[in-house]
Amino acid sequence: MTDWRTCPEPRPLRDAPRACGAPALVPVMSDLAASLESVHRRIADAARAAGRDPASVTLLAVSKTFPADAVRAAHAAGQRAFGENYVQESIDKIDALADLRAGLEWHFIGPLQSNKTRPVAERFDWVHSVDRLKIAQRLAEQRPAHLPPLNVCVQVNISGEASKSGVAPDEVAEVARAVAALPSLRLRGLMAIPEPAGDPDAQRAPHRALRALFDTLRAGGLPLDTLSMGMSADLEAAVLEGATIVRVGTAIFGARDYSH
């Protein structure tokens, strides 16, 4: 199995001057394709080590803070599913890429306030960050009737961090059953953002705990099929513990600039 701690860093972005307030730089097409290939290789190595089919793991490219042109380039390189964290930025991006809409799958993965659920209900295919029943209820009420049910995951605060959103593990079953009963939504599974850990064994522990919750809910009759867990630094640990979606940004697009 590949030692991901020695995997190469994503290739740098195009070296060009940027004025303050300008959008993030767009990765060079060849570099972006190489980064996508590298991440797919990491996923495949981890899946095979776990005795899994690499095709059972979906790569979600997290494009937050990067411009629409970066998404367009990733799409041209074969990527289809994209994750966004900020409502207005993502809606602007979806509009700018309207010509590709049929070939893109948009996932909202960031914290969602109840007063911003409508555009997400109307424009996205998935929401991973349902962290309380009120959010799910608003999404259900605001999902347009002509669209298919909105795919949703319940976000679990698996590490118990005060700074993280998410349902407490001992409350997940109650929330998940309530969400599953709502119209216009399809509960697909669970999502978590564990506390960072450098050691591979420590990385696996919270993913294993989320998988245990997932298995318990399935045994209780909920038809779940999605474990959204794992990011650039810990995707191997997540795949080894059963992730079906890994959310990867930095390893594809490079480091983000939050200064503007």
Sequence and secondary structure as in RCSB ss.txt:
>XXXX:A:sequence
MTDWRTCPEPRPLRDAPRACGAPALVPVMSDLAASLESVHRRIADAARAAGRDPASVTLLAVSKTFPADAVRAAH
AAGQRAFGENYVQESIDKIDALADLRAGLEWHFIGPLQSNKTRPVAERFDWVHSVDRLKIAQRLAEQRPAHLPPL
NVCVQVNISGEASKSGVAPDEVAEVARAVAALPSLRLRGLMAIPEPAGDPDAQRAPHRALRALFDTLRAGGLPLD
TLSMGMSADLEAAVLEGATIVRVGTAIFGARDYSH
>XXXX:A:secstr
   GGGS            TT       HHHHHHHHHHHHHHHHHHHHHTT  GGGSEEEEE TTS HHHHHHHH
HTT  EEEE  HHHHHHHHHHTGGGGGG EEEE S   GGGHHHHHHH SEEEEE SHHHHHHHHHHS TTS  E
EEEEEE TT  TTS SB GGGHHHHHHHHHTSTTEEEEEEEE     SSHHHHHHHHHHHHHHHHHHHHTT    
EEE   TTTHHHHHHTT SEEEESHHHH       
